[in-house]
Structure formats: C-alpha cells, structure tokens
Amino acid sequence: AASRLQVTMPVTAETLASKLSDCGVPLAPAPLAAAALKVCHYHGPTAAQVIRHGLANPRDPYEYVDGLAPGPSHGDPVFKHPWVQTLLEVARDRVKQALDQQPGPAEDKWLICIRTFGRPGVRCQQSELHRFLFGVLLPCAAKILEEKLEAANLSLPALRKMAKRPLKSFQEELKKAGVGRVHPETAKRLSETLCEPLEKVEKKLNLSEKGLRELTLAALELALGPEAYKRCLIFVSHTDEAWTSGKYDAALSGTHWADRVVVGIRGAHLQVRFMEEAAPKGSHIVVMDDNIQSLMVEIPEDSVVAERKAAGVVNCCTQPLTHEASCFNPLAGTGLSTMDEPELMCFLRTVCPELQKRKNTRKVVEILLKMQVTSLKKFKCLPKQRIDALFEALRLSAKKQKKCLDATRCKTKLPIPRVLTKPSEGCEGELQLQESKKHGTKAELFQLICRAGREMQKHGVHVWGVNPSKNHFFLKGRGDSIRKMAESNGVVQDYSSGLGLVFGAWFGFRVTHSPQFYTRQGQIKDDVERTLRYWHADKKLLRFVRYGADKNGFRPGQFKSNKGGISSNSSQQDHSTEAETAIRSLIQEFGQYVRLPKKNEKSSCGLIWSDGRISKRRKKSLVHPPSKRCRL
C-alpha cells in the first residue's frame, strides 16, 4: 500500500484521501490525509511521503537511541517525528469528537482511554465452528472433525440447520455433504448441543488466552452498562502486529467498540503522553490497562460480608462495580449521613482552630444551622445584635470575637470544605448522591470519576488513583478505617492525600500539556515515576482507597513471556535492566521522597515512600537536642 502511493501537486485532502483509499491503507483515509497535510503545511508530495514512509517503516520514530535513552528529553524526538505528529493530529480530532458528543458542561465530561498492546485474544483467531467443536468434543476428535467439515465447506449455521432433523437424517445429511464417517456417539453429541447458544457450550478461556474484549472492555460494560463505549476510546500502537494484521478489528468486529479505536504509539508510558497531547487542555482523562478482570469496591456492611462468606464467596469483602447495583457508600451501616461543611464554619475554624475538634465542630454547625447563618457573606451583613447573639451562642471570648471581626475586614484564605457527618435521616452517607441526581445514573464508576474530577479541582491537584492492592481484606480494612474516623472525628474522607503509589492500571489526570509530568525513565516503572512527578509538583495525591482493579494472574510490573503489554517483544533480562536503571535514576532525582528498602523490608514497587516531611518528634529533637546526661 505504501509503495503504490504517488501524489503530485496540487493536492487537496479529498484527493489524498482517495489515493489512500485506493491503496488500502489500514487507517481512515480522510482524517489521515487531512492530518498529514496539516503537519506538512499543506504540501501534498511531502504529506504523501510522510504517510508512505510511516506505513513502510513503523519503527523509524524509535530508532533514535538518544531519543529513548532515560533522561530529561526521553521521548521528545519520537513526538517530533512527522509520522507521530500525523497520528497525533488524527487522535486530537477523535478525542475532541468523543468529548463533544457527551452531554453537559465541560467540567462534567471525562474520557476513559484504554492502552493496549498485543492483546487481541484468541477468540478473533478462531472460527465459530472451532469454538463449538472444541467446546463439546475432546481435542483430538474435535480437530479431526473440524478438518472434515472445513473440507466439506460446512459452517456452524449450516450444521445447526441440519441438526434440526432427527438423528438418523442428520447423519445422512453429513454423509451427503462429503464429511464421511462420523462416529454415532459424536453425531448424537453434536445433534444434542447444536441447538444450544455458542456462549454456553464453548470452552472457557484461560487467562493468557483472553483478550481486551474479555477483560477490560467486559469489566467496563459491567460497570457502566451497555453504552460504556460512548465514554471510552481504545489506544493501540501503530507498530503492534496485532493491529497491523487486523486481529483487533476481528476481535471487536460486530460490537460498538469497533469504532472506538485510536492509533497511537509504542510504549506504555509514551502512550499516556500521547493521550494527554491528544486531549484538550483542562480535560479529564482516565487511563486503564487492557488486562483488568474486574473493577472492585469494598462492601461496607458487615452483615452483607457475613452472608457472602457463609455462601462460600472467596472475595467476600469486595464486589465488582456494576451499573445495576446501587452505590455502596462508605458510611453504610453506621447510622450516619453526610453534609457539606458550611462556608462560615470554614472561616471560624481558620480564625479559631480549637473549633475543629469533633464535639465543637458538631455544636458549631448545629448553632449555625439553627440561626440560619451558614455563608460568610450573610454573616458580614448581619446586624450587630445578631452577631453578638451568634458569638454568645458559640461562647467566644471578647478577644476571639474581635479577631473574627477583624478577619472579616480583610481577605482570609479559607481551607478546603470538609464532608461532615450527621445523624442519618433515612439516607446513609450519600457522598455521591449529587452526581446520581445530576446525571441520572446510579453506576458507581460513573459517580466515582465525576467526584474525582471535582476533588482534583477542589484540592488543586492533577492526578487521582485507586488502591494498588486487590486484596479484599485490605480494601475492607481501608473502608473500616474511613468509617472509624467518621465516627470519632465527625469528618468523612474516603481518599488518601498522602504520598503513595498511583496505580498505573487505573488512574485519572487533568490534562495540562506540561512536560514536568511526562515520565522519562521507560515503561517498567512509569507509574512510580508518575507518582513522584505529580507529588513533587502538587505535594498532594488523591487515591480512593476503597476501590481497586483485579488483574488476577497479571502481576503489575512483572515480566511474563505470554503476558502481552509491557512484556511484549521483551525479555526477562531487558525488563530487569530497565527496572533497575529506572529505580537508580528516580532515587537520584527524587531522593527526598523515596529510598531503597532495607533488609527484610517489603516493597511492592521496589521503593519505600517518604513524603519528605519531618515528624513532630524528629523536629523537636532537632530544635532541642537531648543533653549528654540524657544520651547516657
């Protein structure tokens, strides 16, 4: 196709698209032609040359050794390559189109981008006849019969039509078709099972045989419903043999997902950068890996956990996110519900920090609600008598009253409003209720992503993630900690804002197009590096610790020859070398946040986290060093 593309001046996008269509280019001709002309400043022959060279030499952008060497400019030469720039232009139009098709204001829009490499699955390489025969017969018998049926040019629908007749007539029809002798027991087995749906009789796939369609896409359809594709795009690599050979097309054929494929670049970390550069600035992008079996949430109610445990459910403390089930809230079973902290309460606890204590907080909020003064603007407009009555109800001293009044006359930076608890009135802890009412959906994943976008804006951070662990006991323990804190402190916070791994299999970020967030140490430790870069810039991360992604059998960051993804076209030696090099570079660049684990110290990512802050005890010992007598 590339060698047949010849274009002379002058040329338009329509002319070039027509040439591409005639040559059988695997990409959509019209967007590709328009993008190439834009990159080449509308010079037709140059645009044709870029497309021809890009299709004929897909690995050319990655052959610059300096461009892929770990360092501050890692990946920059790849993105400057004309062919990558052309793919990026096509992707920009596709991402913008997907976001524009979503209803509502821009701040409520988000897009899930699934990065995949070498994972079409075996289903796309198997005919329906193969799947049926190997599902109902022994492998040896199935192979022999498949060869006979293919030689006779008989498909599964033809067999089903023949099987509607009595067994003897079915056997005679097989002979007439040229299948030859079929064992009577085999013919009987076929006759009995041909009326069954293929999904019921086919052999279940091993984990290594499953592809994108059976893993992440199935999990998203379960979590968001049958229209999940409207919120998702699938990013493949232009160098991936599974895409160039048409295996992904075969795997997604006949589904809504077939039209959601975007051609990106090679490398898991570079693909994330490609997603960011393809998205409009300020948009909310969620990244997922292609090998997620299920998206999970912990079950807050102990009674439900006990029932599941008694029923023999292995992961009794968690359940997959589903669009049909109602949202499990972290406060379920506590008798508490939630409310947003009034603005005036934020102001008062800024001026008088002692009001942050649990008992004081609840009393102050009750007084503010009773007197119907919750906003700072309304407080400033109150007459003196009502202000005095409010101060008297709050039992503030004359000194603190003056301090509050002085603070109202100048600009006071208010802290981020908290979510407070109150006794339940029939609706326990609806943290995400406003998203459910606003968007008309109960899908918990939908609500979680919307709330994550709102929390990022509120806290001034640019990334969020979920719990890197899939252990259901661990997830349940984090949920119990949230409920315990809510009961003791009166504050609900179902996310962690400290330093910890932002799990690379499922995370979201706000698009900034800022190079400071691009990972530069390769794809093996890209989630660790991404965590450190965002922490270094924002000094805060959001991780919703009740949620996790089950990649059962696919250990994150570990090499496996038949695993796909980052293990494709690699070896155990290359994998280990890149990981060790990345860890050394990250310690050198972010030594104040990470260190190597000590002997017998466990670490899931090869590093131990430290947020760089000095503890109160350590700080006190530095300011007031102990005397010699104390040291003795």
C-alpha positions in Angstrom: 0.0 0.0 0.0 2.8 2.4 0.9 4.8 1.8 -2.3 1.7 2.5 -4.5 1.0 5.9 -3.0 2.2 8.6 -5.5 1.0 12.2 -5.4 1.8 15.3 -7.4 1.0 18.9 -6.7 -1.5 20.4 -6.4 -3.4 18.2 -3.9 -6.4 18.5 -1.5 -7.3 16.4 1.5 -10.1 14.8 -0.6 -7.6 13.9 -3.4 -5.1 12.4 -1.0 -7.8 10.5 0.9 -9.0 9.0 -2.4 -5.4 7.9 -3.2 -5.1 6.3 0.3 -8.4 4.5 -0.1 -7.3 3.1 -3.4 -4.1 1.8 -1.8 -5.9 0.0 1.0 -4.3 2.0 3.9 -5.4 0.4 7.2 -6.2 3.9 8.7 -9.3 6.0 7.9 -8.2 7.8 4.7 -10.0 11.2 5.2 -8.7 12.1 8.7 -5.2 10.7 7.9 -5.0 12.8 4.7 -6.1 16.0 6.5 -3.7 15.4 9.4 -0.7 14.7 7.1 -1.4 17.9 5.1 -1.6 19.9 8.2 1.7 18.6 9.6 3.4 19.2 6.2 2.0 22.7 5.9 -0.4 21.5 3.1 2.4 20.4 0.8 0.9 17.3 -1.0 4.0 15.4 -2.1 5.6 15.8 1.4 2.4 14.6 3.1 2.2 11.6 0.8 5.9 10.9 1.6 5.2 11.0 5.4 2.4 8.6 5.1 4.3 6.2 2.7 7.4 6.2 4.9 5.3 5.9 8.1 3.4 2.8 6.9 6.5 1.2 5.4 8.8 1.9 8.4 6.7 2.0 11.5 9.7 1.6 13.8 11.5 4.6 12.4 10.5 7.1 15.1 12.0 4.8 17.8 15.4 4.2 16.1 17.0 7.3 17.6 18.9 5.9 20.5 19.3 9.3 22.3 15.5 9.8 22.0 14.6 6.8 24.0 17.5 6.9 26.4 16.4 7.7 30.0 16.8 11.4 30.7 15.2 14.8 30.6 14.5 14.6 26.9 13.3 10.9 26.8 10.6 10.6 24.1 10.8 14.1 22.7 12.3 13.0 19.4 9.6 10.4 19.0 6.9 13.1 19.3 8.7 15.4 16.8 8.7 12.7 14.1 6.3 13.7 11.3 4.5 10.4 11.3 3.8 10.6 15.0 2.7 14.2 14.6 0.3 13.0 11.9 -1.1 10.2 14.1 -1.4 12.8 16.9 -3.5 15.1 14.7 -5.9 12.3 13.9 -6.1 11.4 17.6 -6.8 15.0 18.6 -9.9 15.1 16.3 -11.1 11.8 17.6 -10.7 12.7 21.3 -12.4 16.1 20.7 -15.3 14.4 18.9 -15.7 11.9 21.7 -15.8 14.7 24.4 -18.1 16.9 22.3 -20.6 14.0 22.0 -21.1 13.9 25.8 -23.9 15.9 27.3 -23.4 18.6 30.0 -20.8 21.2 30.7 -17.1 20.7 30.0 -16.2 20.2 33.7 -18.5 17.2 33.8 -17.0 15.5 30.8 -14.4 12.7 31.0 -13.0 10.0 28.8 -11.6 6.6 29.6 -8.6 5.7 27.4 -7.6 2.1 27.3 -4.0 1.4 26.3 -3.5 -2.0 24.7 -0.6 -3.8 23.1 -0.6 -7.4 21.8 -3.8 -8.5 23.5 -6.5 -9.2 20.9 -7.1 -12.6 22.4 -7.5 -16.0 20.7 -11.2 -15.6 20.0 -10.5 -13.4 17.0 -8.3 -16.2 15.5 -10.9 -18.9 16.0 -14.0 -19.6 13.8 -17.4 -20.2 15.4 -17.1 -23.8 14.2 -13.7 -24.3 16.0 -15.1 -22.8 19.2 -18.1 -25.1 19.2 -16.3 -28.3 18.3 -13.6 -27.8 20.9 -16.3 -27.0 23.5 -18.3 -30.1 23.1 -15.8 -32.8 22.0 -12.3 -34.0 23.1 -9.5 -32.0 21.4 -8.4 -34.9 19.2 -11.9 -35.7 17.9 -12.7 -32.0 17.5 -9.5 -31.5 15.4 -10.3 -34.4 13.1 -14.0 -33.4 12.6 -13.1 -29.7 12.1 -10.8 -30.7 9.2 -13.6 -32.9 7.6 -16.2 -30.1 8.0 -13.9 -27.5 6.5 -13.1 -29.7 3.6 -16.8 -30.2 3.0 -17.3 -26.4 3.3 -19.8 -26.7 6.2 -20.1 -23.8 8.7 -21.7 -23.8 12.1 -25.0 -22.2 10.9 -25.2 -25.0 8.2 -24.7 -27.7 10.9 -27.4 -26.2 13.1 -29.8 -26.2 10.2 -29.0 -29.9 9.6 -29.3 -30.8 13.3 -33.0 -29.7 13.4 -33.8 -33.1 11.7 -33.9 -36.4 13.5 -30.5 -38.0 14.4 -30.6 -40.6 11.5 -31.4 -37.9 9.0 -28.7 -35.7 10.4 -26.1 -38.5 9.9 -27.3 -39.0 6.3 -27.0 -35.3 5.6 -23.4 -35.3 6.9 -22.6 -38.2 4.5 -24.2 -36.4 1.5 -22.2 -33.3 2.3 -19.0 -35.3 2.0 -18.0 -35.4 5.7 -17.5 -39.1 5.6 -17.9 -41.5 8.5 -18.8 -39.8 11.8 -19.0 -41.9 15.0 -22.6 -42.4 16.2 -21.8 -41.1 19.7 -20.2 -38.0 18.1 -23.2 -37.4 15.8 -25.5 -37.8 18.8 -23.5 -35.3 20.9 -23.5 -32.8 18.0 -27.2 -33.2 17.5 -27.9 -32.5 21.1 -25.7 -29.5 21.5 -26.0 -27.7 18.2 -29.3 -26.1 19.4 -27.5 -24.5 22.4 -26.1 -21.0 22.3 -22.4 -20.9 21.5 -21.6 -18.9 24.6 -23.0 -21.8 26.7 -21.1 -24.7 25.1 -17.8 -23.2 24.1 -14.7 -23.8 26.2 -13.8 -21.2 28.8 -10.6 -19.3 28.0 -7.5 -19.5 30.1 -6.3 -16.1 31.4 -3.5 -15.9 28.9 -6.0 -16.6 26.1 -8.3 -13.8 27.0 -8.0 -10.5 25.1 -9.0 -6.9 25.5 -12.7 -7.8 24.7 -12.9 -10.4 27.5 -11.0 -8.4 30.1 -11.1 -4.6 30.4 -14.0 -4.0 28.0 -16.1 -6.6 29.7 -15.4 -5.0 33.1 -16.3 -1.6 31.8 -19.6 -2.8 30.3 -20.4 -4.4 33.6 -19.6 -1.2 35.5 -21.1 1.4 33.1 -23.7 -0.6 31.2 -24.1 -1.4 27.5 -23.4 2.2 26.5 -20.0 2.2 28.1 -18.3 2.6 24.7 -19.6 6.2 24.5 -17.2 7.2 27.3 -14.2 5.2 26.1 -11.5 5.1 23.4 -9.1 2.2 22.7 -5.5 3.3 22.0 -3.5 0.8 20.0 0.1 1.1 18.8 0.9 1.6 15.2 3.7 -0.9 15.5 1.6 -3.6 17.1 1.4 -6.6 14.9 -2.0 -7.4 16.4 -3.3 -4.2 14.9 -1.5 -4.2 11.6 -2.6 -7.8 10.9 -6.3 -6.9 11.6 -6.6 -9.1 14.8 -8.0 -6.2 16.8 -10.5 -5.5 14.0 -11.6 -9.1 14.1 -11.8 -9.2 17.9 -14.0 -6.0 18.0 -16.0 -6.8 14.9 -19.8 -6.6 15.3 -19.5 -4.5 18.5 -19.8 -0.8 19.2 -16.1 -0.9 20.3 -15.0 -1.4 16.6 -15.5 2.4 16.0 -13.6 3.4 19.2 -10.1 2.6 18.2 -7.4 5.3 18.0 -3.9 4.6 16.6 -1.3 5.7 19.0 2.4 5.0 19.5 4.7 2.3 21.1 5.4 2.2 24.8 3.0 2.3 27.7 4.5 5.5 29.2 4.7 7.2 25.8 1.1 6.2 25.1 -0.1 8.0 28.2 1.8 11.1 27.0 0.2 10.6 23.5 -3.3 10.5 25.2 -2.5 13.8 27.1 -1.2 15.6 24.0 -4.3 14.4 22.0 -6.7 15.7 24.6 -7.8 19.4 25.0 -6.1 21.2 27.9 -8.1 21.0 31.1 -10.0 17.8 30.1 -10.3 14.9 32.5 -8.7 11.7 31.2 -8.9 8.3 32.8 -6.3 5.7 31.8 -6.9 1.9 32.1 -4.8 -1.1 31.2 -6.1 -3.8 28.8 -5.9 -6.7 31.3 -8.3 -5.7 34.0 -10.6 -8.6 35.0 -12.9 -6.5 37.3 -13.2 -3.1 38.9 -13.8 -3.6 42.6 -15.2 -1.8 45.7 -15.2 -2.9 49.3 -18.5 -3.8 50.9 -19.1 -1.6 54.0 -21.8 -3.5 55.7 -20.5 -6.4 57.9 -23.9 -8.3 57.6 -23.5 -8.5 53.8 -19.9 -9.6 54.1 -21.0 -12.4 56.6 -23.7 -13.6 54.2 -21.3 -13.7 51.3 -18.7 -15.6 53.4 -21.4 -18.1 54.5 -22.3 -18.6 50.9 -18.7 -19.6 50.1 -17.7 -16.4 48.1 -13.9 -16.2 48.1 -13.6 -12.4 47.9 -16.4 -11.9 50.4 -15.3 -8.3 51.3 -15.5 -6.8 47.8 -17.7 -7.0 44.8 -17.3 -5.8 41.2 -18.6 -2.4 40.2 -21.9 -2.9 38.3 -24.3 -0.4 36.7 -27.3 -2.2 38.0 -26.4 -2.3 41.7 -26.9 0.7 43.9 -23.9 2.6 45.1 -22.2 1.1 48.2 -21.4 4.1 50.4 -18.5 4.1 52.9 -20.9 5.1 55.8 -23.4 2.3 55.2 -24.3 0.6 58.5 -23.1 3.4 60.7 -26.3 5.3 61.1 -24.6 8.5 59.8 -25.2 10.6 56.7 -23.1 13.4 55.3 -23.3 17.1 54.7 -21.0 19.7 53.2 -19.2 21.9 55.7 -20.8 25.4 55.7 -18.6 28.2 54.5 -18.9 30.1 57.8 -17.6 27.0 59.6 -14.5 27.0 57.4 -14.0 30.7 58.3 -14.5 30.1 62.0 -12.1 27.2 62.3 -9.5 29.2 60.4 -9.7 32.0 62.9 -10.3 29.7 65.9 -8.6 26.4 65.3 -10.0 24.8 68.5 -13.4 24.7 66.8 -12.0 21.8 64.6 -12.4 19.3 67.5 -15.2 16.8 67.0 -17.6 18.0 69.7 -17.0 21.7 69.0 -17.5 21.1 65.2 -20.9 19.5 65.6 -22.1 22.1 68.1 -21.0 25.0 66.0 -22.6 23.5 62.9 -25.9 23.0 64.8 -25.8 26.6 66.0 -25.1 28.0 62.5 -28.0 25.9 61.0 -30.3 26.9 63.8 -29.6 30.6 63.4 -29.7 30.2 59.6 -26.3 31.7 59.0 -24.0 29.4 57.0 -22.3 31.7 54.5 -19.6 34.3 55.2 -21.3 36.9 53.0 -24.5 36.6 55.1 -22.5 36.8 58.3 -20.9 40.1 57.2 -24.4 41.6 56.5 -25.8 40.7 59.9 -26.8 43.5 62.3 -24.7 43.9 65.4 -27.3 42.3 67.7 -27.5 39.1 65.7 -23.6 38.9 65.5 -23.4 39.3 69.3 -26.1 36.6 69.7 -24.1 34.3 67.5 -20.9 34.9 69.3 -22.6 34.4 72.6 -24.1 31.0 71.4 -20.6 30.0 70.3 -19.2 31.1 73.6 -16.3 33.0 72.1 -14.3 35.3 74.3 -14.2 39.1 73.6 -10.6 38.6 72.2 -11.7 36.0 69.8 -14.8 38.0 68.8 -12.6 40.9 67.9 -10.3 38.5 66.0 -13.2 37.2 63.9 -14.5 40.7 63.1 -11.0 41.8 62.1 -10.7 38.8 59.8 -13.9 39.6 58.0 -12.5 43.0 57.0 -9.5 41.5 55.2 -9.2 38.7 52.7 -8.9 35.4 54.6 -7.9 32.3 52.7 -10.4 29.6 53.6 -9.4 25.9 53.9 -11.0 23.3 51.7 -14.5 22.5 52.9 -14.7 19.1 54.6 -17.5 16.5 54.4 -19.1 16.3 57.9 -21.3 13.6 59.4 -24.7 14.0 60.9 -27.3 11.5 62.2 -28.9 9.6 59.4 -32.5 10.6 58.3 -33.1 7.6 56.1 -30.3 8.1 53.6 -27.0 7.0 54.8 -23.8 8.7 53.7 -24.8 9.7 50.1 -21.4 11.2 49.2 -22.1 10.8 45.5 -25.8 11.5 45.5 -25.5 14.8 43.7 -23.8 13.0 40.7 -26.6 10.4 40.6 -29.3 13.1 40.6 -27.4 15.3 38.2 -26.6 12.7 35.5 -29.5 10.3 36.1 -27.3 7.2 36.6 -26.6 5.0 39.6 -23.4 3.5 38.1 -20.8 3.8 40.9 -17.9 4.0 38.4 -19.6 7.0 36.7 -20.1 8.7 40.1 -16.6 8.0 41.2 -15.0 9.5 38.1 -17.2 12.6 38.3 -16.4 13.1 42.0 -12.6 12.5 41.4 -12.7 15.4 38.8 -14.4 17.6 41.4 -12.0 16.7 44.2 -9.0 17.4 41.9 -10.3 20.9 41.2 -11.1 21.5 44.9 -7.6 20.4 46.1 -5.6 21.9 43.2 -4.1 18.5 42.2 -3.8 17.0 38.8 -3.9 13.2 39.3 -6.0 10.7 41.2 -5.9 6.9 41.5 -7.2 3.9 43.4 -5.8 1.3 45.8 -2.9 -0.6 44.2 -4.0 -3.7 46.2 -6.7 -6.1 45.0 -6.7 -8.0 48.4 -10.3 -7.9 49.6 -9.3 -7.9 53.3 -7.0 -5.0 52.7 -9.7 -3.0 50.9 -12.2 -3.8 53.6 -9.7 -2.6 56.2 -9.2 0.7 54.5 -13.0 1.1 54.4 -13.3 0.3 58.1 -10.6 3.0 58.9 -12.7 5.6 57.0 -15.8 4.7 59.0 -13.9 4.7 62.3 -12.5 8.2 61.6 -16.0 9.4 60.6 -17.5 8.2 63.9 -14.7 9.6 66.0 -13.8 12.9 64.3 -17.1 13.6 62.5 -15.3 14.0 59.2 -15.6 11.8 56.2 -12.6 11.4 53.9 -12.7 8.3 51.7 -9.5 9.1 49.9 -5.9 9.4 50.9 -4.0 12.6 50.1 -0.5 11.4 51.2 2.3 10.0 49.1 1.7 6.5 47.8 1.7 4.7 44.5 -0.8 5.9 41.9 -1.6 2.5 40.4 -0.8 2.5 36.7 -3.6 0.1 35.8 -6.3 2.6 36.6 -5.8 6.4 37.2 -7.0 9.7 36.1 -5.4 13.1 35.4 -6.2 16.7 34.4 -4.6 17.5 31.1 -2.0 20.3 31.4 0.3 19.6 28.4 3.1 20.3 30.9 6.4 18.4 30.3 7.1 18.3 34.1 4.5 15.5 34.3 5.9 13.3 31.4 7.7 10.2 32.5 11.3 9.9 31.3 12.6 6.6 32.7 10.9 4.0 30.5 7.7 2.0 30.8 8.6 -0.6 33.5 8.4 1.9 36.5 6.3 4.6 34.8 3.6 4.5 37.5 6.2 5.0 40.2 7.8 7.9 38.3 4.4 9.4 37.5 3.5 9.4 41.2 6.7 11.2 42.1 6.4 13.8 39.4 2.8 14.7 40.4 3.7 14.7 44.1 6.7 16.9 43.5 4.6 19.5 41.7 1.3 19.3 43.8 2.6 18.0 47.2 -0.7 16.0 47.3 -2.3 13.0 45.6 -5.8 11.7 45.6 -6.2 7.9 46.0 -9.7 6.5 46.5 -8.6 3.6 48.7 -11.9 1.7 48.7 -11.6 0.9 45.0 -9.2 -1.4 43.2 -8.6 -3.2 39.9 -8.3 -7.0 39.8 -5.6 -8.1 37.3 -5.7 -11.7 38.5 -2.7 -13.5 37.2 -1.2 -10.3 35.7 1.2 -9.1 38.3 1.8 -5.3 37.7 5.3 -4.5 36.5 6.4 -8.2 36.4 7.7 -9.8 33.2 5.9 -12.8 31.7 6.5 -14.1 28.2 2.8 -14.6 27.3 1.6 -11.7 29.3 1.4 -9.0 26.5 1.5 -5.3 27.3 4.9 -4.2 28.5 6.2 -7.8 28.3 5.7 -7.9 24.5 8.8 -8.1 22.4 11.0 -8.0 25.6 13.0 -10.4 27.7 13.5 -11.1 31.4 17.0 -9.6 31.2 15.9 -6.4 29.4 12.9 -6.0 31.7 15.1 -6.3 34.9 17.8 -3.9 33.5 15.3 -1.2 32.6 13.7 -1.5 36.0 17.0 -1.3 37.9 18.1 1.7 35.8 14.8 3.5 36.4 15.0 2.9 40.2 18.5 4.4 40.4 17.5 7.4 38.4 14.4 8.0 40.5 16.3 7.9 43.7 18.8 10.3 42.3 16.1 12.8 41.2 13.5 12.3 44.0 15.7 11.1 46.9 13.7 13.2 49.4 10.6 11.1 48.7 11.9 7.6 48.1 14.6 5.2 49.3 15.6 1.6 48.7 14.1 -0.9 51.0 16.2 -2.2 53.9 16.9 -5.9 54.5 13.7 -7.9 55.1 11.6 -4.7 54.3 8.8 -5.4 51.8 8.1 -3.2 48.9 5.6 -3.8 46.0 7.3 -1.3 43.7 10.9 -1.6 44.7 11.0 1.6 46.7 9.9 2.9 50.1 7.8 6.1 50.1 8.6 9.1 52.3 6.8 12.4 51.8 9.9 14.5 52.8 8.3 15.9 55.9 9.9 15.8 59.3 7.8 14.3 62.1 7.0 16.3 65.1 9.1 14.1 67.4 12.1 14.4 65.0 11.6 18.1 64.6 11.5 18.6 68.4 14.7 16.6 68.7 16.4 18.8 66.1 15.4 22.0 67.8 16.0 20.8 71.4 18.7 18.2 71.2 18.9 16.0 74.3 21.6 16.6 76.9 24.6 14.4 77.3 23.2 13.1 80.5 20.0 12.0 78.7 22.0 10.3 76.0 24.0 8.4 78.6 
